[in-house]
Amino acid sequence: MKYVILAKDNVTDAMISDCVQSSLNTLRVSKEGNTILKYKGTQPNSLNGYKDYTKDELKVELAKAEWQGEPY
């Protein structure tokens, strides 16, 4: 599994379709309005240009203040 962090406002229906998430409404959102999409295999074209994170790298990101407490 790989992960991408991006602004929730930038998430498209194509991204949701290409990823494991089932709906825009079920995404975790940070205090700054960012969200996480996860996918299997190679990065889908809809996520082209976004940085890939491994599970361990994502854990480091989620430990930051942006992801702690109440969501955006």
DAWOTA-V226593 format. One record per residue. N is the residue number from 1. RES is the residue in one letter. SS is DSSP state (@ for helix, = for strand, . for the rest). PSI is psi as a letter, one per 20 degrees, with the letter a starting at -180 (999 if undefined). Layout:
<<N:RES:SS:PSI> <N:RES:SS:PSI>>
//
This chain:
<<1:M:.:p> <2:K:=:q> <3:Y:=:q> <4:V:=:p> <5:I:=:p> <6:L:=:r> <7:A:=:p> <8:K:@:h> <9:D:@:i> <10:N:@:i> <11:V:.:p> <12:T:.:r> <13:D:@:h> <14:A:@:h> <15:M:@:g> <16:I:@:g> <17:S:@:h> <18:D:@:i> <19:C:.:a> <20:V:.:h> <21:Q:.:q> <22:S:.:i> <23:S:.:q> <24:L:@:h> <25:N:@:i> <26:T:@:j> <27:L:.:q> <28:R:.:p> <29:V:=:p> <30:S:.:r> <31:K:.:h> <32:E:.:j> <33:G:.:j> <34:N:=:q> <35:T:=:r> <36:I:=:p> <37:L:=:q> <38:K:=:q> <39:Y:=:r> <40:K:.:q> <41:G:.:b> <42:T:.:q> <43:Q:.:p> <44:P:.:q> <45:N:@:h> <46:S:@:i> <47:L:@:j> <48:N:.:p> <49:G:.:i> <50:Y:.:q> <51:K:.:p> <52:D:=:q> <53:Y:=:q> <54:T:.:r> <55:K:@:g> <56:D:@:g> <57:E:@:h> <58:L:@:h> <59:K:@:h> <60:V:@:g> <61:E:@:g> <62:L:@:i> <63:A:.:i> <64:K:.:q> <65:A:@:h> <66:E:@:h> <67:W:@:j> <68:Q:.:q> <69:G:.:b> <70:E:.:p> <71:P:.:r> <72:Y:.:999>>
//
